[in-house]
Amino acid sequence: MVQGAQAGTRLIRLGWPDVGPEELAAVAEVLESGFLTMGPKVDEFELGIAAACGIADAVAVSSGTAALHLAVLALGIGEGDEVIVPAYTFPATANVVVLSGATPVLVDVDPQTMNLDPSAVYDAVTERTRAVIAVHLFGRPLDWEALQSAVPPDVALIEDAAGALGARWRGMPCGGLGVMGCLSFHPRKVVTTGEGGAVTTSDPELAAALRRLRHHGIDVHAGADIVRPSTNYRLSDLQCAIGITQLARLDELLRERRRVAEAYSERLAGVVTTPEADEGDDHGWQAYVVQVDRRDDVLAGLRGQGIEAQIGTYALQRLSAYRDQGRFPSADVCFERALALPLHSRLGDAEIDRIAAALDKEVSTH
Ligand SMILES: Cc1ncc(COP(=O)(O)O)c(C=O)c1O
């Protein structure tokens, strides 16, 4: 075990993927099977993801970023088109729009929920708007109805549910609300395959387009012709086997995250601004992100005490690539105040007490 910055304190890791003997056995089975990629585990994993999102189909791909990129491409979005994205998000949400040749239009977020502000979305719609990529940030469900009312019906709503597998908006699974839902299986996500992602959809034509686009543009059911060249975004059977095992444990994985989140909220109420979901929604707890003043000092203080905290995510207008798009005051506030605390199933009460006490101390010092 790595030691923390102060002698004698153990480093508390930000994340720790919950994988064990079942995932190991699943990988061993694939290694012995002779199908390392595009074999039966891909199909089985896709069925499991679709079921978890309450939707007809899912297409497994190599990352959450690949999922978002293919969702944009599958809609035929490109040069001259605009796609609305939150100003406060992981950069992949906007980068894939640029990679597709279209223009990402940054929109401010709500400073409390840290999700897209629907009234700002309404103001940003133009004749060129083809889609919104709506993020359920850190696993907190976005108010889907408010978003739907903010845009004309011909604007496609793509969910960036990278961190929202298992979250529910009014009882309905996130990742199954939009025309497509994009998931990530990075190790800091609820379900992991090491690296990995998926696009969900109930539209068979979009599903077929996504399957071609992840495989060079080839339709495996229609000969070897390529009409629209694409790239390789496939996910291997090895990774899907891990994913199948993880999905079978989804309730347990979510329960563990909820346990830690509830323990934090109990200890930190009144100390910092704690995260929550809207009434009637279930937070997926991909990350537990509080808001504090003087975040950088508090973050440095926690790290000095051997606690691996992290910033929330990025305010895109502060990055050189997106600097010319105007002011997004709430995204600025979120960027300056958000602080992610360690969140994984290995955290017991003693570690949570230590983190809460350290945060209390840092907040009262700065
Ligand atoms: C909101 C959001 N979108 C997209 C991604 C990209 O996912 P991946 O790392 O699997 O490419 C992430 C990753 O953290 C994310 O948080």
The ligand as an ORCA input file, in Angstrom:
! r2SCAN-3c Opt
* xyz 0 1
  C     -19.108     13.338    -19.139
  C     -18.088     12.492    -19.832
  N     -18.190     12.271    -21.155
  C     -17.318     11.494    -21.815
  C     -16.255     10.890    -21.184
  C     -15.273     10.071    -21.967
  O     -15.275      8.728    -21.603
  P     -13.977      7.806    -21.913
  O     -12.932      8.185    -20.910
  O     -14.471      6.411    -21.721
  O     -13.555      8.070    -23.299
  C     -16.103     11.076    -19.802
  C     -14.979     10.456    -19.094
  O     -14.660     10.746    -17.979
  C     -17.044     11.883    -19.117
  O     -16.936     12.117    -17.800
*
